[in-house]
């Protein structure tokens, strides 16, 4: 070795270590939470409301006080309101892996994405946000929340997204967000409501349990939009799951009636749907349970009745062995017209390439309205809320979220038998902890993802007090608020529910 070469190598090695250390330190530097604040005045439900909009991050911290996640939310808070008299409602969508775009742009808050109420296509862009006169901001502050891996929300520091992507992990992070937000905004003295849609109801039941049992935070009310607590009744993709062949029948009946496929047509829709419920529970369920013990005349009777309620041909029902799944129904009901119906909302029509496939491959409802909601939110964020940020708003979510989502509730390496996701038990316990806690359950008649009869089936079991459950139904699907008449009715029911569960302080 030449003289000085060893020293040179040592200096280079030390320099590399120092550079690496600086790079590591740089990587772990976490900036202060971002916030975009704007002030507004709007007319909601006939009331003039002056309010502040805060689009910003809330940091979740570990026990050492180090940030572990940034949860982005859109908070709308009324000016000069007394906290004890002013409820705050925490709102999220589902997925898992959905940002709050749907409920945020439903008109529940100050703005909405306008799409035709008759389930037709909204046409070509631009899709611009409209002022929502129906917003419930007249009775409650609103906080729309994007879970980690959606919207602007991200894991921080040494933590990665997988630490938050699971049934239990996600619920814990949302409960921590609520507690942190209440602390940072001095709202521990306010009435608290939670509103979730779809998987957001799965989450809401779990979060309500964590808040009340572990964090000692009582809740005034829960709102479930398109309930999804016990997945057995909303999983129509597993051949041996006979429950799903029962819970979907009333929704199929509603969709068949809407498209003029019920013959003879009933005189009264509600009576028809009640008959569909009774048939599904009292005739079809025992028949499916009997299996090959059914006598030929019994099978024939069930097939004729099922064909009537679903609007499908008798031949199809018999070949399907009395088992009609949602995707097959969506493909078959309008097959003669070479059309499919939507899963999220069976009022919507789709045109797929393969007209002889046995089930639909896409969702006509999602294809029709998704771009309008996403675009309207982007315009609203930047032009009304002054959100000027280079960070990408993830809607759809981080692509790693779905492939890493963990429904398993036991630790890795421990014995675990797979089962249907079910948080109805957590809800049952939460309702026992707080016997004054009620749940408003909002369902769309044409929802082939979370059928309204499944909501009844789920919440009438699991030792849940019927007096704490309030059922409401709307002329729409999974996102019933895309129908303006249904939206008005839904928001009116939510408004009345919040007002009825907010104590009057003298």
C-alpha positions in Angstrom: 0.0 0.0 0.0 1.3 3.4 -0.9 2.0 5.9 1.9 -1.0 7.9 2.9 -3.4 5.6 1.0 -4.6 4.0 4.3 -5.4 7.4 5.8 -7.2 8.4 2.6 -9.3 5.3 2.7 -10.1 5.9 6.4 -11.1 9.5 5.7 -13.3 8.3 2.8 -14.9 5.7 5.0 -15.5 8.2 7.8 -17.0 10.6 5.3 -19.4 8.0 4.0 -20.5 7.2 7.6 -21.1 10.9 8.3 -23.0 11.4 5.0 -25.1 8.3 5.8 -25.8 9.6 9.3 -26.9 13.0 8.0 -29.1 11.3 5.4 -30.7 9.1 8.1 -31.2 12.2 10.3 -32.7 14.0 7.4 -35.0 11.1 6.6 -36.4 11.1 10.1 -37.0 14.9 10.4 -40.7 15.4 10.7 -42.1 18.9 9.9 -44.8 20.6 11.9 -48.4 19.6 11.0 -49.7 21.3 7.9 -53.0 23.3 8.1 -55.0 25.3 5.6 -57.5 27.6 7.4 -60.2 29.6 5.7 -63.4 31.4 6.9 -66.8 31.1 5.3 -70.5 32.0 5.6 -73.2 29.8 4.2 -77.0 29.2 4.4 -77.8 25.7 5.7 -81.3 24.4 6.3 -82.5 28.0 6.2 -79.9 29.2 8.8 -77.0 31.6 8.1 -73.9 30.0 9.6 -70.4 31.6 9.9 -67.8 28.9 10.2 -64.1 28.1 9.9 -62.8 25.4 7.7 -59.5 23.7 8.8 -58.0 21.3 6.3 -55.0 19.9 8.1 -53.0 17.2 9.8 -53.4 15.8 13.2 -50.4 13.8 14.5 -50.9 10.6 16.3 -48.0 10.0 18.8 -46.5 7.0 20.5 -45.9 6.8 24.2 -42.5 8.6 23.8 -44.4 11.5 22.2 -42.9 10.8 18.7 -45.3 11.2 15.7 -46.3 7.9 14.2 -49.0 9.0 11.8 -50.4 12.1 10.1 -54.2 11.9 9.8 -55.6 14.6 7.5 -59.1 15.9 8.1 -61.5 18.6 6.9 -63.0 20.2 10.0 -66.0 22.7 9.7 -66.6 24.5 13.0 -69.1 27.2 13.7 -67.8 30.5 14.9 -68.4 31.6 18.5 -70.3 28.5 19.4 -70.4 27.2 23.0 -68.7 23.8 23.0 -71.2 22.3 25.4 -74.1 23.2 23.1 -72.4 22.4 19.8 -72.0 18.8 18.8 -69.1 17.6 16.7 -69.6 14.7 14.3 -66.7 12.6 13.1 -67.2 11.3 9.6 -65.4 8.7 7.4 -66.0 6.5 4.4 -65.1 2.8 4.1 -63.3 0.6 1.7 -61.1 -0.2 3.6 -59.0 2.2 1.7 -61.4 4.9 0.9 -60.8 8.6 1.6 -63.7 10.6 2.9 -64.4 11.9 -0.6 -67.9 10.4 -0.9 -69.4 11.7 2.3 -67.4 14.9 2.1 -68.8 15.7 -1.3 -72.3 14.3 -0.6 -73.6 17.6 0.7 -73.4 16.6 4.3 -70.9 19.4 4.6 -70.8 22.8 2.8 -70.4 21.5 -0.8 -71.5 18.6 -3.0 -70.7 16.9 -6.3 -73.7 17.2 -8.6 -74.8 14.1 -10.5 -78.2 13.3 -12.0 -80.7 11.9 -9.5 -82.1 9.5 -12.1 -78.9 7.4 -12.2 -77.9 8.6 -15.6 -74.3 9.7 -16.6 -73.2 13.2 -15.4 -71.8 14.0 -18.8 -68.4 15.5 -19.7 -66.2 17.5 -17.4 -65.9 19.9 -15.7 -67.5 18.6 -12.5 -67.7 21.6 -10.2 -68.7 21.6 -6.5 -72.1 23.2 -5.6 -73.2 24.9 -2.4 -75.1 22.4 -0.2 -78.2 24.1 1.4 -79.1 20.7 2.9 -75.9 20.4 5.0 -76.3 19.5 8.7 -73.8 22.3 9.7 -76.8 24.0 11.2 -76.8 21.5 14.0 -73.3 20.1 14.3 -69.6 20.7 13.5 -68.2 18.2 11.0 -64.8 16.5 10.8 -64.2 14.4 7.7 -61.3 12.0 8.2 -59.0 10.2 5.8 -57.4 7.1 7.3 -53.6 6.4 6.9 -52.9 5.6 3.2 -55.8 7.6 1.9 -56.1 11.3 1.0 -53.2 13.2 2.5 -52.8 10.8 5.5 -49.5 9.0 5.9 -47.5 7.0 8.4 -44.6 8.9 9.9 -41.1 8.3 11.2 -40.1 4.7 11.8 -43.6 3.5 11.3 -45.0 2.4 7.9 -48.5 2.1 6.6 -48.9 -1.6 7.5 -48.9 -0.6 11.2 -52.3 1.0 10.5 -53.8 -1.3 7.8 -55.9 -3.8 9.7 -59.3 -4.2 11.3 -58.0 -3.6 14.8 -55.1 -1.3 13.9 -57.3 1.0 11.8 -60.0 1.3 14.5 -57.4 2.1 17.2 -55.8 4.8 15.0 -59.3 6.4 14.4 -60.1 6.3 18.1 -56.7 7.9 18.8 -57.5 10.6 16.2 -60.8 11.5 17.9 -59.2 11.7 21.3 -56.3 13.8 20.0 -58.5 16.1 17.9 -60.8 16.7 20.9 -57.8 17.6 23.1 -56.1 19.9 20.5 -59.4 21.7 19.8 -60.7 21.8 23.4 -63.9 19.8 22.6 -64.0 17.4 25.4 -67.1 19.3 26.6 -69.0 18.7 23.3 -71.6 16.1 22.4 -69.9 13.5 20.2 -71.3 11.7 17.2 -69.8 9.2 14.7 -71.0 8.8 11.1 -69.6 6.1 8.9 -70.5 4.6 5.5 -70.0 1.0 4.4 -66.7 -0.3 5.9 -66.9 2.9 7.8 -69.7 1.3 9.8 -67.5 -1.7 10.5 -65.0 0.8 11.8 -67.5 2.9 13.7 -68.7 0.0 15.8 -65.2 -0.9 16.8 -64.2 2.7 17.4 -67.3 3.3 19.6 -66.2 0.3 21.7 -62.6 1.5 22.0 -63.6 5.0 22.9 -66.1 4.0 25.6 -64.4 0.9 27.1 -60.7 1.8 26.8 -60.6 5.6 26.5 -63.6 6.4 28.7 -65.2 8.7 26.1 -68.9 8.5 25.8 -70.7 9.0 22.5 -74.1 10.6 21.9 -75.0 8.7 18.8 -73.8 6.6 15.9 -75.0 6.9 12.3 -74.5 3.9 10.0 -74.9 4.7 6.2 -75.1 1.4 4.3 -74.4 -0.9 7.3 -71.7 -3.6 7.1 -71.0 -5.1 10.5 -71.4 -8.9 10.0 -70.0 -9.8 6.6 -71.6 -13.2 6.3 -74.9 -11.5 5.3 -73.1 -9.3 2.7 -70.7 -11.8 1.2 -72.5 -13.2 -1.9 -69.4 -14.6 -3.4 -68.9 -17.8 -1.4 -70.9 -20.7 -2.8 -71.7 -22.4 0.5 -72.8 -19.2 2.3 -76.5 -19.7 2.3 -77.1 -16.6 4.5 -76.2 -14.3 1.6 -78.7 -16.0 -0.7 -81.3 -14.9 1.8 -80.3 -11.4 2.8 -80.0 -10.2 -0.8 -83.5 -11.2 -1.9 -85.4 -8.1 -0.8 -82.8 -5.8 -2.5 -83.1 -7.9 -5.7 -86.9 -7.6 -5.5 -86.6 -3.8 -5.2 -84.2 -3.7 -8.2 -86.4 -6.0 -10.3 -89.5 -3.8 -9.5 -87.6 -0.6 -10.4 -86.7 -2.1 -13.8 -90.2 -3.4 -14.5 -89.3 -7.1 -14.2 -91.8 -8.2 -11.6 -94.9 -9.8 -13.1 -97.6 -9.3 -12.0 -96.5 -5.9 -10.7 -97.5 -5.3 -7.1 -99.9 -2.5 -6.1 -97.9 -1.5 -3.1 -94.0 -1.4 -3.0 -93.7 -1.6 0.7 -96.0 -4.5 1.0 -94.1 -6.2 -1.8 -90.8 -5.8 -0.1 -92.2 -7.0 3.2 -93.5 -10.1 1.4 -90.0 -10.6 0.0 -88.5 -10.4 3.5 -91.0 -13.0 4.7 -90.4 -15.3 1.8 -86.6 -15.0 2.3 -86.8 -15.8 6.0 -89.6 -18.2 6.3 -89.5 -20.1 3.0 -86.1 -19.8 1.2 -83.9 -20.1 4.2 -85.5 -23.4 5.5 -85.4 -24.7 1.9 -81.7 -23.9 1.5 -81.0 -25.4 4.9 -82.8 -28.6 3.9 -80.6 -28.9 0.8 -81.2 -32.2 -1.1 -83.8 -33.3 1.4 -86.3 -30.9 -0.3 -89.1 -32.7 -2.1 -89.5 -31.9 -5.8 -92.8 -30.1 -5.3 -91.2 -28.0 -2.5 -88.2 -27.1 -4.7 -90.6 -26.2 -7.6 -92.6 -23.9 -5.3 -89.5 -22.1 -4.0 -88.1 -21.7 -7.5 -91.4 -20.1 -8.7 -91.5 -17.7 -5.8 -87.9 -16.7 -6.1 -88.3 -16.1 -9.8 -91.3 -13.8 -9.1 -89.5 -11.7 -6.5 -86.2 -11.4 -8.4 -87.7 -11.0 -11.9 -85.5 -13.7 -13.2 -86.7 -16.6 -15.4 -87.8 -19.8 -13.7 -85.3 -21.7 -15.8 -82.4 -19.5 -14.6 -83.5 -19.9 -10.9 -83.7 -23.6 -11.2 -80.3 -23.9 -12.9 -78.8 -21.7 -10.2 -80.2 -24.2 -7.6 -82.1 -21.4 -5.8 -78.8 -19.6 -5.2 -78.7 -16.1 -6.8 -75.6 -14.1 -6.0 -75.4 -10.3 -6.4 -73.0 -10.2 -9.3 -75.0 -12.9 -11.2 -78.2 -11.0 -10.6 -76.6 -7.7 -11.8 -75.6 -9.5 -15.0 -78.8 -11.5 -15.6 -81.7 -9.2 -14.8 -81.3 -7.1 -18.0 -79.4 -9.6 -20.1 -82.0 -9.5 -22.8 -81.3 -5.8 -23.3 -77.5 -6.5 -23.2 -77.3 -4.3 -20.0 -76.0 -4.8 -16.5 -77.2 -3.0 -13.3 -75.0 -1.4 -10.7 -73.9 -3.2 -7.6 -73.5 0.0 -5.5 -76.8 1.2 -6.9 -78.9 -1.1 -9.1 -80.7 1.9 -10.7 -77.5 2.5 -12.8 -77.1 0.7 -16.1 -73.8 -0.6 -17.6 -72.8 -2.0 -21.0 -70.1 -4.7 -20.7 -68.2 -6.3 -23.6 -69.1 -9.9 -22.8 -72.9 -10.4 -22.9 -72.7 -14.1 -22.2 -70.5 -13.9 -19.1 -72.2 -15.4 -16.0 -71.6 -12.3 -13.8 -70.8 -8.6 -14.1 -67.1 -7.6 -14.1 -67.5 -3.9 -13.3 -69.8 -1.7 -11.3 -72.0 0.5 -13.4 -72.7 2.9 -10.5 -69.1 3.4 -9.6 -68.1 3.9 -13.2 -70.7 6.6 -13.6 -70.2 8.8 -10.6 -66.6 8.3 -9.3 -64.9 10.9 -11.5 -67.5 13.5 -10.7 -66.9 13.1 -6.9 -63.1 13.0 -7.2 -62.9 16.0 -9.5 -65.4 18.1 -7.5 -63.3 17.5 -4.3 -60.1 18.5 -6.0 -61.6 21.8 -7.2 -63.2 22.5 -3.9 -60.0 21.8 -1.9 -57.9 24.1 -3.9 -60.3 26.9 -4.8 -62.5 27.1 -1.6 -60.4 25.6 1.1 -57.1 27.0 -0.2 -55.3 23.7 0.1 -52.1 24.3 -1.8 -49.9 21.3 -1.2 -47.6 19.2 -3.4 -48.5 16.0 -1.6 -50.7 13.7 -3.7 -54.3 13.2 -2.5 -54.7 9.4 -2.5 -58.1 8.5 -3.9 -58.0 5.6 -4.7 -55.7 4.7 -1.7 -52.1 3.7 -1.5 -51.9 0.6 -3.7 -50.1 -1.2 -0.9 -53.0 -0.8 1.4 -55.3 -3.5 0.0 -52.6 -6.1 -0.4 -51.4 -5.6 3.2 -54.8 -5.1 4.9 -55.1 -7.4 7.9 -58.5 -8.6 8.9 -57.0 -11.2 11.3 -57.6 -10.3 14.9 -55.0 -12.5 16.6 -51.2 -12.1 16.6 -49.1 -13.6 13.9 -47.8 -17.0 14.9 -50.9 -17.8 17.1 -53.7 -20.2 16.3 -56.5 -18.6 14.3 -59.4 -20.0 12.4 -60.6 -17.7 9.6 -64.1 -16.3 10.0 -66.3 -13.6 8.6 -65.5 -10.1 9.7 -68.0 -9.1 12.4 -67.9 -6.1 14.6 -71.5 -6.4 15.8 -70.2 -7.8 19.0 -68.2 -4.6 19.6 -71.4 -2.6 18.9 -73.4 -4.7 21.3 -70.8 -4.1 24.1 -70.7 -0.4 23.3 -74.5 -0.1 23.6 -74.3 -1.9 27.0 -71.6 0.4 28.3 -73.8 3.3 27.3 -77.5 2.4 27.4 -78.4 6.0 26.2 -76.4 5.4 22.9 -78.6 5.0 19.9 -77.8 4.0 16.3 -79.4 5.5 13.2 -79.2 2.9 10.4 -79.7 4.4 6.9 -80.1 1.9 4.0 -80.8 2.3 0.2 -83.3 0.0 -1.4 -81.1 -0.7 -4.4 -77.8 -1.4 -2.7 -76.4 -4.8 -3.9 -73.2 -4.4 -1.8 -74.7 -3.9 1.7 -78.4 -4.9 1.4 -81.0 -3.4 3.7 -82.3 -6.8 4.8 -78.7 -7.7 6.0 -78.8 -4.6 8.2 -82.0 -5.9 9.8 -80.6 -9.4 10.0 -77.4 -8.3 11.7 -78.7 -5.7 14.1 -81.7 -7.9 15.2 -79.2 -10.4 16.5 -76.0 -10.3 18.5 -78.0 -9.5 21.7 -78.5 -5.9 20.6 -81.3 -3.9 22.2 -83.9 -3.2 19.5 -84.8 0.1 21.2 -81.4 1.5 20.5 -81.6 0.9 16.7 -83.4 3.3 14.4 -84.0 2.1 10.8 -84.5 4.4 7.8 -84.8 3.6 4.1 -84.2 5.6 0.9 -84.8 5.6 -2.8 -81.2 5.0 -3.7 -78.3 2.6 -3.4 -75.1 2.5 -1.4 -74.6 6.2 -1.7 -78.3 7.1 -1.6 -77.4 10.8 -1.4 -76.7 10.9 -5.2 -80.5 11.0 -5.5 -81.4 14.5 -4.4 -84.8 13.5 -2.9 -83.2 10.7 -0.9 -80.4 13.1 0.1 -82.9 15.6 1.5 -84.6 12.9 3.5 -81.4 11.3 4.7 -79.9 14.6 5.9 -83.2 15.5 7.6 -83.2 12.2 9.5 -79.5 12.7 10.5 -80.3 16.3 11.6 -83.3 15.1 13.7 -81.2 12.3 15.2 -78.4 14.6 16.3 -80.8 17.2 17.7 -82.7 14.5 19.6 -79.5 13.2 21.2 -78.0 16.6 22.1 -78.8 17.6 25.7 -80.0 21.1 26.2 -77.8 23.0 28.5 -79.5 25.7 30.6 
